[in-house]
Amino acid sequence: MRWAANWFKRKPELFLCQAEETDLPRLAQIHADGFAQGWSDGDIAALSRSKGAAIWIAVDTSRTDRDISGFVLLRQAADEAEIITIATARGQRRRGVGRALMEHA
């Protein structure tokens, strides 16, 4: 019956915007939850300061707090771009957050 619990989860109402410095600890937490060797907020900050880099976050607007559902860190050089990392918060997985971030990137 595990699928039944996932079936009834509501899709988040997402707003995509660029990350702020104050978001970095939460982004590090999301990254650590998704990868065996997660990055610290310092690692993410250093990468975001590289030329052509940007961090876009997905915020669940149906909540009253600034609930970050996921993020994508990308870098553009000339007419090419690369996704450095993408991560979704544990409770927001399989709900379209990653897809929204990929489409935006």
Residue pairs with C-beta under 8 A, 6 or more apart in sequence:
6 94
9 95
10 62
11 95
11 96
12 58
12 60
12 62
12 69
12 92
12 95
12 96
12 97
13 60
13 61
13 62
14 58
14 59
14 60
14 61
14 69
14 96
14 97
14 100
15 58
15 59
15 61
16 56
16 57
16 58
16 59
16 100
16 101
16 104
17 56
17 57
17 59
18 54
18 55
18 56
18 57
19 27
19 48
19 55
19 56
19 57
19 71
21 45
23 55
23 57
23 66
23 68
23 71
24 41
24 44
24 45
25 41
26 68
27 41
27 44
27 55
27 57
27 68
27 71
27 87
28 38
28 39
28 40
28 41
28 43
28 44
30 68
30 70
30 71
30 87
30 88
30 89
30 90
31 38
31 39
31 44
31 85
31 87
32 38
32 39
33 87
33 89
33 90
34 87
34 88
34 90
35 85
35 87
39 47
39 85
44 55
44 73
47 53
47 73
47 84
48 54
48 55
48 73
50 75
51 75
51 77
52 75
52 76
52 77
53 73
53 74
53 75
53 76
53 84
54 73
54 74
54 75
54 76
55 71
55 72
55 73
55 74
56 71
56 72
56 74
56 101
56 104
56 105
57 68
57 69
57 70
57 71
58 68
58 69
58 70
58 71
58 97
58 100
58 101
59 66
59 67
59 68
59 69
60 67
60 68
60 69
60 92
68 89
69 88
69 89
69 92
69 95
69 97
70 86
70 87
70 88
70 89
70 92
70 97
70 98
70 101
71 86
71 87
71 101
72 83
72 85
72 86
72 101
72 102
72 104
72 105
73 83
73 84
73 85
73 86
74 81
74 82
74 83
74 84
74 105
75 81
75 82
75 84
81 105
83 102
83 105
86 98
86 101
86 102
86 105
88 97
88 98
88 101
89 97
